[in-house]
Amino acid sequence: MKRPFFLTVFFYFISARIFAQGNLELLETALENYAAVYPWEKVYLHTDKPHYFLNDTIWFKAYGTLEVDSKKIYPTLSVPLYVDLIDSRFDRNIKRAIVKMEEGRGMGDIVLPRDLEPGIYTLRAYTNWMHNFGEKAFFTKDIYIGEVGDGWNLPNFDPQFQIGFYPEGGNLVAGTENLIGFKATDEFGKGIDVTGVILNSQGDQIQQFESDYLGMGTVKFIPEKDQQYVVLVSTKNQAPKKFDLGVIAAEGHLLHIDGLSNETQLNIKVFQNTSELPRELYLIAMHKGVVAWRDRINLSGNETSFTIPKDIFQSGLHKFSLMDGETRILAERLVFLFPQQAGHALFKTNKETYQPKEQVQLDIQVQDLTGRGLAGDFSVSVLDGDQVFYPEKTQNIFTYFLLDSEVRGEIENPAYYFDPNQKEAEKHLDNLLLTQGWRRFDWSDLAKLQSLPNFNIEPGLSVSGKVEGSGKREISEHKVLTLMVRHPLEEPMFYNGETDSLGNFSFTGLDFEDSVTVFIQAFEVKEKRRRSREVKENDIRILPPRIPFIGERTYTSFSPNPDFRDENEYLITVRETKNLMEQFQINRDIELGEVTVVGRRSQMIPDKRTIQYLDAPDAKLEVTEDFYYFANIFQLIRGRVPGVDVRGDVIGLNPFPVVLIRGGRVTGEGGLAGASYLLNGQPVQPETLIAIPVPEIERIDILRGLSKAAVFGNDGGGGIVHVLTKSGNPNQDYSDREVKGNAVAEVLGYSGVREFYEPPVVPSINAPFAVDYRSTIYWNPKLETDLEGKTEVNFRLTEGSPTVRVILEGLSQDGEPIFGMFTFTVDEN
């Protein structure tokens, strides 16, 4: 794949643009260049349910964006999206789907294996581009898979809590009041309520504190430079534990930002406690990787205070950095500015009450806070609210794009921080940002500008590898390559390419579905001998797909459901029905012992490829292994069929070869028009035949212009060259056939897009019974709203579903994430 033009331009002109600038301007330019060369890519999966049942299907829609600057959100340019279902407990990848993204959207499903054990699993989604940033850029979602009615929780045999202390700005500085954020977690990274006390070297109590929400909170105190401080922390059920508060710096800088006291202003305080004269200080604010605001700080004495209007910033996460004139970082702080135009969804059903199995029309309108309609692309899931436990504080597309994807680490109950009914949510989010760093950028990332990205944005599937000389020696010249992609049910696709001087190759931009066989041949062109030589077998290595390391999970963002609802009569009925359906399916799958069948096919399938001339050509050339070393069909048939003359360059293809058949018509410029060409009965251009590897050809039929070729009319006037491939033979035995060549591999293509199944109103006569208890009642990943933000969905209720929950997620045309939820009840009487 060629590197995007803008990446190359930015890379080579960085030095020229910033050479004569001051340090701060140089830094700002470097940040802009980094955001352009390494744009931050986000991917979110909307799944039809937050948890699943055994033998279930995970339906999902993918939303991908690319942030090149802070002004606009673009659809991701990546086409393949890799979605893995993993079990981190045993470091195994259970199943993989490759989703084809178009304009930043894609959809698919994963059918759960029948032998899956109940437990916590993880969905992981990423692109090739995200490898430039590591796993912090990947999307992950923990899901529980188990039986209907199961409750689940994290194992907690001997809980041990930990606590971390995070000084605002990054350092504890003696001689002034410091604000310290803290976060207490259990062994799974989940917040746990604590109380504590700070003690000095003499054991005197300096300050008490307690957590506010999910083990997080703040504490203020003035440290002294000659003291060492420890903290005694206890939980409700555990005895106090001693922790070190950290190093107290005798000199340093503090940055305090208060975004809670004033609705329209940020209150900022900068403190300097150094033996040096006050240095030139600057404060910059970064948003989406670029500088959103910067100013010089004028210190009068050791500290200064000032305000900044909030409305000069965009909504979302901002990173404030205090630095000196040499751009050395002195203190940093994360601040979240809440969105001013958050979108929402309105829902309205066509009836007040419903009976089971009734048809529902649901009108949906997506609006901003002013009531203006928002056009966009969405997906909607309708769930049986009694079967499916939906934690309302869990991650959704809104929280992911604004918070989860920006902050380092996992976030517990992210939707809580955007709940307008939670009066303390903004304060608690500020506590969270004191304890968790910025995910998308670290100052050390600027070193990446010294080279181009290691991983490209993929425009399609790719097959990569290396050609090696005998004995695994490096080669010193380019090799010509032919790639064949063969799907069992389709005609093969052919691609030409070449290696670099070291033998590396990569075919990019490929497009195929399901599992296919790829076959690669490499040739050395010998100009003096006017022929090509096939590189010896096993000298080509096809690289396996890159699968990221499966690390341990903390399950911080996982939502437990401790209630085991075995006594619920409705769920008992659903579970029994599900078991009957599965038993019916098992009974239909009759397991046979091993049987060996020996015999011949009683009747061959007519080969319609040669029906025009009744499979009786004027001449034919059977392709055997002795011919496999030839580069193409033109080199193959030259001099091997009486009355057939091949003129032109059969290796360099300059001029392109022409086949002249005795008795055929000679017309055109220079008198060389030659024969026409067929591939498996279909007219093709000669360029198509050049790409077919000779080992893939079964035979070549020749039809002379004055005999059999006359059936093709004017096209047969110069004779016909008909190439018949092995894969095009209807009687080919694929199970016995072994593809020949230098390298063969099974490669996974894009997953096919299936339609969500909705049973018919009148069940089939062959159905085991007509009870419908689906947990996902309706799934539509292709929902679009018009310019007024309006759309509608229609679905039929199931036999049960006493409570129906509707979940809508998606992006507006401007890239704004939208989440909406709606519930209604079904009258069973």
N, C-alpha and C positions, 0 to 999 in steps of 0.2 A: 504494500500500500504506500502511495506517495504521501509524504507528510503535508498536512494542510498548509497552504501558502502563508497564512497569517502567523503560524508558529515559526516558520523559517525566517520570515522577515523580521519579526520581533527579536529573535535570537541573535541575528547577525548585526543588528543596528543598535543594540542596547548601549554599547560603549560609546558610540558616536553621539548618541542623544544626551548622555549624562556627563560627558567628560569635563565640561567647563562649569558645571553647576556646583552649588554649595552642598554640604553633606545632607541637609534635610531634603532639599530638592532632589538630590541623587537618590535618596531612600524612597521618596514618593514615586519617582519614575520607575525605580526597580520594582516596587509593589505593583504598579500598573502593568509592567511587563510580565511579572509573574502571573497575575490574574489572567493575562491574555495568552501566555504560553501554556499555563497549567490551569485552565478553567475548572472550577469545582463542579463535578457532576453528581446529581442526586437521583436516586431511584427509590420508589415506594411501591409496595405491593398491597393492593386492596384485596383481601381474601374474603370469600363469601361468609366465613364464620371465624370466630376467635379460637375455637377448639373443634376437634373432629372425633368421629367415632370410628371404630375398627371397620375396615373394608369400605371406608368412605372415599370421597373424591374432593381434593382441594381445588376449588375454582379461584382464579385470581386475575386481576388486571394490573399491569405495570404502568407507572407514570414516571417518565424520565425527563430531567431538565439539565441545562448546561448554563452556568452563570459565568459569562465572560467579563461582565462589569456589573456595577450596582444599579444600572438604569433599566435593564430589561432582562427577563428570564426567557431563555430560548429552549425549544425542544431539544433533547439530546440528539447528537449526531450518531451515536452508537446504534448499530443495528442488532447485533446479537446480544441478548441479555441472558446470562447464565443463572438459573434458579436451581438451588440444591436443597434437598430435604436431608438433613444430617442428624446424626445421633452423636452428640459430643461425649456422651458417657463412654462410648466404645470407639471413638475416633473413626467413625465410618460414615461414608456418603451413601445414603439409602437409595436415592433416586435423583436424576438430573433432568431438567427440561431446558431447552434452548428456545427462547422466545424471540420472534422477529419483531423488532420495534420499528414502527413507521410513524414519523412525525412525533416521536417521543412517546408513543403509546404501543402497548402490546398486550396480548391476553393468552391464557393457556390454562392447563389443569394438570394435576398430578394424581393419578390413581394410587391409593395406598396399597402396598403389598398385603396379601392375605395373612402372611405369617408375622406381621408386625405386633410386637408386644406393647401393652399399655405403658405409657410414660410420657416424658417431656421431650419434644423434638424441636428442631430449629429450622426455619426457612431462611435461606441466605440468597441474596440476589446481588449481582455485580456485573460490570462490564470489563472488557480488557483495559480500558483507559483507567479504571479505578485502581489497577495494580500500581500505578505511579504513586499512589498515596497510602497504600497498604490497607489493612482490614478496617481502619477507622472510617473509610469511605463506603464500606459495604452496608447494604441493608440487611438487618437480621430481625427475626420475629420468632419468639418462643411460643409453641403451641402444645396443648395437651391432646393426646390421642388415646381414647379409651372406650369403655362401654357406656351405653345410654344410662343416665342417672348417676354416673360416677361423680364423686367429689374428688378433689385432688389438692395436694399441698406439697410443699418442698420438704424433703426429709430433714429432720431436725433432732438428731439423737443427743448431741451434747453441744448446745449452742454456745459459741464464744463470740463476744462482741469486740469490735475494734472501733477506734475513734481517731479521726485526723483533724489537725488544727491548721487553719489556712489564714495567715495574716492578710488583711486587705492590702493590696499592692504587692504582696510577695514577701515582705520582710517585717520582723519585729524590731523596732527602733527605740532605744532607750530615751527617756526624757520627755515623752509626749504620750497623749492618749492613743492607744492602738485599738482598732476594731479587728476582732478575730472571728472568722467563721469556723464552725465545726460541724462534723458529720459523723454520727455513730451508726454502724451497720453490723448486722449479724454475719454469719459465715457465707451467706448467699448474696451479700451486698444490699440487703433490704434494710431500710431505716428502722432504728429501734430507739424508743424514748429513753433519755438518760438525764441524770442530774450530776453536777460536779462542783468542785471547788478548786481554786488555784492557790497553791502554797509556795512561799518563798524558801530560801535556803535555810532559814531558821524554823521552818514549819508553821509560820504564821499564815492565817487565812487571809488572802488578798481579795478574792472575789468569788461569788457564787454564780452559778448559771444553770439553766435547764433548756432542753430542746423545745422547739416550737412545733415542728411538723416533720415526721419521718426521720427523726434523729438529728435534724439540722437546727441550727440557731446561731446566735452571735453573742459575744461577750466583749466588754470594754474594760481595759485597765491600763495603768501607766507602768511599764517595766523599768527597772533600774539596772544600770549597766553592770554593776558588781554582783548581781543576784542571779541565781539559777532557779528556775521555776518548774514545779511538777504539778500534775493535775490528778486528783482522785475522782474517778468517774464510776457511777453505779447505775444499774438498771433496776427495774421493779423486782426482779427475781434473782439478781446476782449481786454478790458482794462487791465492794469498791475495788477497782483496779487502778494501778498507778501508771501514768503516761508522762513522757517528757514533753514539755511545751515547745522546745526548740531553742535555737541560738538567739541570744539578744545582741543585736548589733549596736555598738557604742555610737556609731555614726551611720547616717543613711538618709533616705527620702521616704516620705509617706504620701500616698495618693488616696484621698477619701472622696467618694462620689455618693451623694444622696439623691436618688431619683424618686423617693417616696413622699417627702415632706411637701413638695410643691407639684401641682398637677401640670404646670406649664414650664417649669424651669428645672434644670439640673444644678444642684448645689455642689460646688467643687472646692476642696481644700487641699493645698499642696504644702507640705512641711519639709524643711531641709535642716538637718542637724549634722553639719560637717565642720571640720577645722579649716577648710579652705574658704576662700572668698566665694560669695554666691556666684554660681556659674550660670551661663546662659542655659535656660531650660525651655523645653517645648512639650506641648501636649498634643497628641494626635489621636483621632478616633478612626478606626477602621470598620468598614461595613462591607460584607461580601468580598473581602480580600483587597479592597482598595481604600485609599484615604478619603473619608467622608468629611472630615473637619480637622483643622490644625491651627494652632496659635502659639505665640511666644508667651511664656509665663514671666511676669515681672514680680520678683520677690522683694518685699519690704521687710527686712529682717530675716527671720527664719521661716516665715509662713505667709501665705496669701490665700484669700478666699474670693470666689467669683461665681457667677451663674452663667449658664448657657441655655437659650431657649430650646425646648424639646422639638418644636416644629421645624427646625432646620435639618433634622435628621429623618431618615426613612424609618419605617417601622421595622422592628426586629432586633437582632443581637448586634451590639457594638463592642469593640475592644478598644479601651483607652490605654495609651502607653505614654508614660512620662519619660523623656530622654533628654540628654544634654546635647550640646552643640556638636559633639562627635557621634551622635546617634547611638550612644550607649543606653541601653534600657535600664531605667532606675526603678520603675514601679509600673504595675499593670492592673487593670480592673475590667471585668465584664459587666455590661449594663444592657438590660432588655427594655426597649421602648415599645409599648404595646401598640398594635395596629389600630389605625384610625378608621379604616374602611373594611373591617372584617366581614366577609360574606357569610350568608346563612341560607338555609333552605326552608321553604314553607311547604307543608303537605296538606292535602284535602282529599278525603275519600268521597265517592259518589253516593254513599249511604251512611246512615248513622249506625246501623247494626248489621251484622252479617251472620249467616248460618255456615256451618262447615260445607266445603266444596262449592261455595258460591263464587261467582266472578267478581273481581274487585277492579274498579278503575281508580287509580291514584293520580291526582294532578299534583305536579311539583313545580315550584317556582324558586329560582335561585336569585337572591338580591344582595346588594351591599347595604350598609347601614342607612343610606338615604332612601332606600326603597327602589333604587334603579336596578333593572333586570341585568343579569350577567349571563352572557352566552358562554358556553363551555362544553367540555367533554367529561362525562361522568360514568360511573358504574353504580349499580344499585343491587342490594341484596335484601331479600325478604325472608325472615327467619321465624321458625317456631320458637317463640320466646320461652316456652316451658321446657323444651328440650335443650336449648342453647343458652348457656350462661354468658351474658355479655357484661363485662366489667366497664362501667361507664367512665372510669378515669383512665382507661387504657389508651395506648397510642393510637392516633388516627392520622390521616394525611395532613391535617392542619398542624398538629403538634409536631409531626415529623419534619416537615419542611421548615418550620419556624424555629424549632428548638432541638429535637433529638438529633438531627443531622448536623447541628452546629456545635453542640457541646460534647466534650470528651466524655466517654463512658456512657453507660446506660442510665436511663432516668425512670424512676419509679413513679407511677401514676402521673404521666405528663399532662393529661387532659385536665387535671385538677387546677393547674396554674392558669388556665384560660377560661375557667368557669366563672361567669359573671355573678353567680350566687355566692361565691366564696370571697368574703370581704378581705381575708388575710392572704389571698393567693398571690398578689403582687409582692408583698413582703417576703413570703416564703420562696418565691422564685428568685428574689434577690439573694436570699440565703443560699439557694442552690448554686447560683453563679459564683458565689464566693468560694465554693468547695469543688467545682468542676471546671476544667480549663476549656479553651477553644479547640474544637475538633479540626477545623479546616486548615489552620495555618499556624506554623511556628516560625520564628525568625530564622532558624537554621534552614528552612525550606528555600530561602533565597539562593543558597549555594547550588540549587538545581539549575539555575540559569546559566551555569557554566557549560551545560550540555543540553542537547535536545531530549525530550521525554523518551524513556526506555520502552514505553508501551503506547501504541497508537490507538486512535479512535477507529474501530473496525467498521467498514462499510458493508460487511457481510461475513460469512463464515470463512475460515482460513484453514489451509493445510500447509504445515511447515515441516522442514527437515533439513537434512544435509547429505550431500554426495561426498563419499570418501574414496580414496584410492585403495588399492589392495593393501592389506595389513593395517587398515585404519589410518593410512597416511593422508596428510592434507594434500588436496589437489592445488594446482597452480594455474588453472585456466577455467573459463566458463564452460558449463555443460548445458546443452539444449535439453529441455524437459517437455514431456507430454503427460498431462494428467487426465485420467478418465474417471469420472464419477458415475457409478452404475447403481441405479435403484432397481430392486428385483422386479418392479412392475412397470418400469418406464424405460424409454430409450436412453442409452448412455449419453453423458455430456462430456465434451472434450475441451481442454484448455492447453495452451502452449505457453512456455516461459523459459527462463534460464536461471542458472545459479549465479551468485557473485563469484569473485575470483577464489574464494575460500571454499566454495561448494555449498554455501547456505542458500536456501530457497524458501519462498513463501508465496503460495497462491492465495490471494485475498479477494474479497468481494464475491465469494461463491454463494449460491442460493439453491438449497435442496432441503427436503424434508425427510424425517425419520432416519433410520440407520441405513447407511449406504456403504458400498465397497469402493475404496479409492485405489487406483492402480497408477503407478508412476514409472515411466521409462526415461532413462537418461542416455544421451548420445554424445559421442565425440565426433566432430566433423573433421574429416581428413581431406583437406582441399586437394592435395596432390593426387590422391587415389579416386577423387570424385565420388566418394561414398561416405556414409556415416557408420560408426561402430557403436553397438549397444554396450554400455558399461556393464561389467560382469554383475551377476546377481549378488544380492546381499550387500552391495556397496551404497545403498540408499537407506537412510534412516528417516522414518516419518515420526516426528516428535509427538508424544501423547499429549492430550489436552492438559492445559495448566489448571490444576485444581488447588485452590489455596489450602493452607494448613488448617486443620480443624482443632482449634484450641479449646480450653476449658471454658464453660459458661458459668457466670455467676447467677443468672436468672433474676437480675435486679428488676428488669422490666416485666417479668412474668407475673401474671395475675392468678393467684391461687383461688380455688373454690372449695373450701373445706366441707361444704354441705353434701353429704351422701344422701340422696333422696330416694332411698330404696322403698320407702313406705308410700310414695306418691302413686296412686292408682293409675293415673294417666301414663306415667313413665313406665310402670310395670307392663301396661298394655302395649306400649310402643316397643319395649324391649322384647317381649314375647313375639310380637309380629315380625320384628327384624330377625329373630332367631329362626322362625319358621321359613322366612324367605331365603335365608342363607342355607338352611337345610335342604330346601327344595332345589337350590342351585347345585349343591354338592351331590345330590342324588342324580342330577342330570349329567354330571361329569363322571362317566363310567370309566374307571381306571382299568386298563388292560395290561396284562403281563407283556413281557418283551416278545415280539413276534418278528421273525425274519421272513420276508416275502421275496421269492426269487421268481423271475419271469420276465416276459417282454410285454411291452404295450401292445394291446390287441389291435388298436386302430390308431394310426398316425393322424395327427391334425393336419388338414390341408395347409400347405404353405402358400398363402395368398400373395406373398411378395412377388412371385413369378407367374402369376395367373395370366398376365397379358400375353406371354409367349409359351404358356402351358409347360413351364419348367423345362423347356427344350432350347437352350441358347445355341448360337452358332459355335461358340467356344466357351470353355470354362477353365479357370485356374483354381485348383484346390490349394488352400494355404495350409502348409504343414510347418512343423517346428523348424525345418531347415530354412524357412524364409523369415524367421522372426527377427533376424538382425537388420533387415531393411528398414530404412527410415520412414517410408511412406509408400502408398500404393503405386505411385508413378515410378519410383525406383524399382518396385517389385515387378511390375508387368513389362518393363522395358526389356525387349528381346526374348520374352518368354511365351508370347502368344503369336502364332503365325498371322501375318496380315495386320498386325497392330504395331504402329510406330509411335514412340514417345519422343517428342522434341522439346527442347528447353532445358532449364537447369533444375534437375530433380532434387538437388540438395540446397543450394542457396535460393532457389525459386526466383531467379532473376536472369533471364525472363521466365515467367511462370510456365510450367510444362503444359503442352497440348498433346492430346491423343488423336492420331490420325488412323482411321480404320480403312483398310483396302475396300474399295467399293463405296465408301462414304463420300459425302459432299465436302468439297474444299472451297470455302468462301471467306470473306472478311479481309481485313487488312493483312497484307502479305500473303494472302491465300491460305491462312491457317485459322480456321474456326474450330474444326475438330469435332469430336464426339460430344454427346450430352451425357449427363451423369445421373444415376439413381442410387439412393441409399435405402435399402430394404423396401424397394418399391416406390419411393417418393423422390421426385426431382430435387436435386440439390446443386449448389455451386461447387466447383472443384476445391475451393478453399476449405469447405467442410470436410472433404475426404482427406485432405492433408493432415488433419488433426487426429485421425483414427489410428491408434497403434496397430501395427500389422498383426500382433498376436490376437487381436480382437476380431479379425476378419475370418470368416468361414470359407468363403470362396468369392471369385470375381467372374461374372458372366459377361460375355461379349456378344452383342447383337449387331450384325452388319446392316448397313443402310438399305440394301436392296432386297433384304429378306425379312427376318423377324422384326427389325426395327421400324418397318413401315407402319406398324400399328400405332406408333407414337406420333404419326403425322410429321409435320415439319421438324419437330424436335428430334426425330429419329433419322433425319436426312444424313447426318454425319456419323451415324452409328451410335450405339449405346454402350457405356461402361456401367455395369450394375454391380455395386458392392453390397454383399450380404454379410452381416455380422453374426457372430455366434449368439449374442444376446437377443437378436431379432428373430431367431429361429423359434417358432412356436413349439417345436418338439425338443428344445434344449432341456436337458436335465440339470437344473441349477444345483440340486443337492450334491451331485457328483462332480460338478465342474469346479476346477480349481483355477483361479485366474493366474495367468502366467505373467511374469515381468520382474522388474527389479525390486519393487516394493509394493506390498499390498497391506491395507489396514481397513478395519471397520471404523467408520467415523459417524458420530451422531450429528444429525442435521436439526433443522428447526422442528419444533413440536407442532403437529397439526392443530388447528383451531377447531374445537368441537362445539356443537351447540348444547346448551344445558337442556337436560331431558325433563319434559313435563308430560306426565301420563295423559292419555286421551280421556275425554269425559266418559265415554263408554269403553270399558276395558275389553281387551282381546279375549276371545273365547278360550285361548290357550293359557291365559294368566292363571297363576295358582290360586289367587283370591284377590278381591278388588278393594283392599284396604290401603289407603295412602297415608303414611305417617312420615313423609320426608321432613328432615330437620331444616333443610334449605328449600323453601317453598318456591322461590323465584330468584334467578340470577341473570342480570342483563349488563354486560360490560360495554355495550355500544349505545349509551344514552347521551343524547346531545340536547342542549337547550337552545332555543331561538334567541333573537336579539332582545326579547323581553324576559329572558330567563326561564321560559315556560317549556314544559314537556309533560308527557303522561306515560304511565305504564299500566298494563293490564295483566292480571294473573288470576288463577283459580286457587282458592284455598284448599287445604288438605282435609282429610277426614278428622283431624284433631286440631292442632294449633289454637288452643284457648287464648293465648296471647300472641300477637303478631308484632314483630319488630322490623322496621325498615331502616336500612343503613345506606346513605348516599355519600359517596366520596368522589373527588375529581378535581380538575383544574379549570379555572375560567380561561377565556381567550388570552388574558394578560398573564397567565401563569399563577394566579392566586389560588392557593389551596382552599377547598370548600369541603366541609363536613356537615352532615345533617342526620338527625335520628328522629324517628316517629314510631309510636306504638298505638295499637288499637286492639280491642278484644273481640272475640267471637262468641256469640250466644249459642251454647250447646243445647239449649232446651228447645 
